[in-house]
Amino acid sequence: MLEHIQGQTFHVRRGALKNAFRYGVDYVLCDLDAPLKPVVLSRNRFNLWSLWDRHHGGPRGTGQGVAWFRALLAERGLPLEGVELRLLTQPSFLWFHFNPVSFWLSLRNDQVCAFVAEVNSTFGQRHCYFCAHEDFRPILPTDRLKATKLMHVSPFQTVQGDYMFNLAWSQRAIHIRISYENGSHGVLATLSGLRRPATNRSLLWAALRRPLGAGRVLALIHWQALILYLKRAPFLNRQPPPATLISQGQTMQGNAE
């Protein structure tokens, strides 16, 4: 089933210079091995909303879609029998595409046993953080999965420190928490929303309620960057891209905050 997550994202900056914002976002949770039923959403062709394989699964602009994720899981040793693969992402709106982060999810018995955070920057870079327990047991809401930050995402944050991922998954809702920690500095970002079927009506309403789709998201990113610039946040020019596309996270002891 294709699902429409009419969610909320929240960001708060840690440290001496404070900044926080919250806004609505539209994600879809999709099985790319299954046909897409809503007329206004297509795969690999132009529409009001579109999902393009080239935008996901592999280097930016030359992705391979779900085939990339399936091969990655096999390479990492996850038994694929009985596993369902999903992509949680913001679809392209008309001709425009930009996604700060998408999530590839591996499910067994409707429980997440591995995921990839596919992070994109406004500098044109991409890095993928693979997260799972060593034995691929279900990832619980209290589990903390740590990944070293390797890519320059914000011009106001250095390429240092770690990400802490928490993922709460149920038949009703999704809640993802990413805490970037670099000493006393960092950023907390969340994405949450109810899981509901994607329909022509819901997707048309999304286009009216939050027009321009990913273009709106990119505009909001630059608006927040302007706010930080006016607050005199230290500005860091574009840094070199990471040497690899994928890095492996690790399980941490203790519970989520």
N, C-alpha and C positions, 0 to 999 in steps of 0.2 A: 504494500500500500504506500502511495505517495502521501506524505504528511506536510502540512504547512504549519511552521512554528512562528506564530505571531508573537515575538518575544521582546525582551528588554535587555539592553546591555548597559552595564554600569562600570565606570572607570573612576578610580581615585588615586591621586599621586601622593606618595609618601615622602617625608622629608620636610625641610624647612619651608619650601615653597609648595603651597597646597593648591590643588585643583581637582575638581570632581564634576562629572556630568553623567546623565542618564538619558537614553533615548530609545525609541522603538526600532526594531529591525524585523525583517522578514527572511526567514530561512526555510529551506525545504529539506526534508529528510527522505532520501530516495534510494530505491533499489535500482541500480543502473542496469541490472540484468532483466528487468521487467519493463513492459511498455508503459509509457506515460499517458494517462487518460485525459487530463484536462486539455481542452482545445487550445488554451492560451499559453501552454507550456510545452516546449519541444526540446528534443535532444539532437544536438548537432545540426540544427537549422534555425534560421531566423524566426523569431516570434516575439510576442509581447514579453514573455519570460523564456529564457533558454538555458539549457545545461549543455556545455561543450566539453567533450573529452579533453581537448587540448589545454583547457584551463586547469585541469586537475590530474594528479597522479604522474609525477615526473617533473622535469624542468619546466619553468614557467613559459607558457606559450607553446610547448611541444609535449604536453601531457598525453598519457595513454589511458586515462580513466581508470575504471575498476580493474582492468587487467594488471595495471601496475601494483595496485594494493594487494591483489591476490598473489602475485609473484613475490611481493615483499613479505607477506605472511608465511608463505612456504619457505622462503629463505631464512626466516627467523625461527622456523621449526614449529609453527602452529599447525596442528592437524586441521585440515580444511573440511573434513567430513562433518556434515551437520551444522556448518558455520554459515551465517548470513552476513552479507556485506552491505553497509549503508554509507552514504555520503551525506553529511550535514553541511549545507552551504547556502550562500546567497546566490540565487540564479542571476544570470545576465538580464538586464532590462533593455529591450530593443537591441541596440548595437553596443551597449556599454557594459563593461565588466570590470569589477574590482572587488576583491575579497580580502580583508585583513587576515582572517583565519577561517579555514574550513576544517572539518573533522571527518576522517575516515574511521568508521566504527566496525569492529568485528564482533558479532553477536552469536552466542550459543544459548539456546533456551531463553531468548530475549534478555540476556545479560551480557554486558560488554566485557569481553575478555582481552581486548587489545584495541588501541586507537592510535591514530596519527594526527597530530596537530600540524596542518599544512599552513604555515605562516608566510604571508606576503607583506612586503614593505612598499611604501610609496616611492622608494628608490629603485624599484624594479627587481628586487632580490626575493628569493624564496629559500626557506629551510623547513624541513620536516622533522618533527620530534616524535619518535616512536616510543610509546608507553605501554607497558604490560608487566605483570608479575612474571617471574622466571618460569613458573609452572602454568601460566596462562589461566589461573583461576579467575573467577569473576572480580571485576574491579568494583569495590564498594564505595559508597559516598564518603566514608571515613578514611579511605586510603589516600595517601599522598604519594604522587609520582614526580620525581625530581628530574629535571633536564637542564644541563648547562646551556646558558644563552650563548648562541654562536653567531647570530645575525643582527645587523643594525636595523632596528625597526623605527625608533623615534629619534629625531635629531636632538632631543633633550635628555636622552639616556645613553650611557656608554654600553659597549659590548662586553659586559662583565656580569657576574652574578649568575643566578639560577632561576628557573621557572619551577613553581610547584603547582601541579595539576590536581584538581579534584573533580570527579565526575559523578553526579547523581542521576541515575537513569531509572525510570519506572514506566509502566504502561500509560501513565497519565501525563508525565512532564519530563523535561530535561533541564538540568542545572549544571553548568560548567563554571568552574572557578579557576582562574589562572593568577597566581601571585608571583610577580617578578620581584626578587629579593636581591639587593646589592647593598649590604650593610644596613645603614639607616635609611637608605633611599630605595625607591622601587615604585611599582604600580600594582594595584589590585584591579582585575578585570573579571567581570562575570557575564554569562549569557544564560538566560533562562526563559522558558516558555512552555505552554501546554502543547501536547501532541494532538493535533486534529487533522482530519482528512483534508488534503488539498483539493479544492474544487475550483471550477471556473469563477464562481461567485467570490470565493475568498481571495483568489489571486487578482481578480479585477478590483476588488475593494482595496487590496494592498497597493495597487497602482494609483488609486485615487487618494487613499489616506496618507501614504508616504510616497509621493511621486518621485520619479527618476531612479528609484531603486538604488543600485550601487553608486550612481552618480551623487545621490544625496548623501550616502555614507562618506564618500571621498570628500565632499564639500564640508561635512561636519568635522572630519579629521583635520582639514586645513584650518577651519575656524578655531578649533581647540589649540592648534599649533600657534595661531596668531595670538590667542589669549596668553599662552605661556611666553611667547616672545615679548609681549608687552609687559609681562610681569618680570622680565629680565632673567628668565631661566637660561642657564648656560646652553649654548647652541653648539652642536657637534656636526661638522660636515660629513658627507657620505663616507662611510668606511668600506674597506674591501669586502667582497662577498665571502661567505664561508667556503672552506676548501671542499666540503662535501655537501650533498643534498640532504642526507639523512643522518641523524644521530640518535643514539639509544638512551632513553631515560632509565631511571632506577627507582625501585621501591624504597620509601623511607619508613622508619619506625615512627609510631605515634599516629594520632588522629588529626583530621583537619580541624581548623579553628572554627 
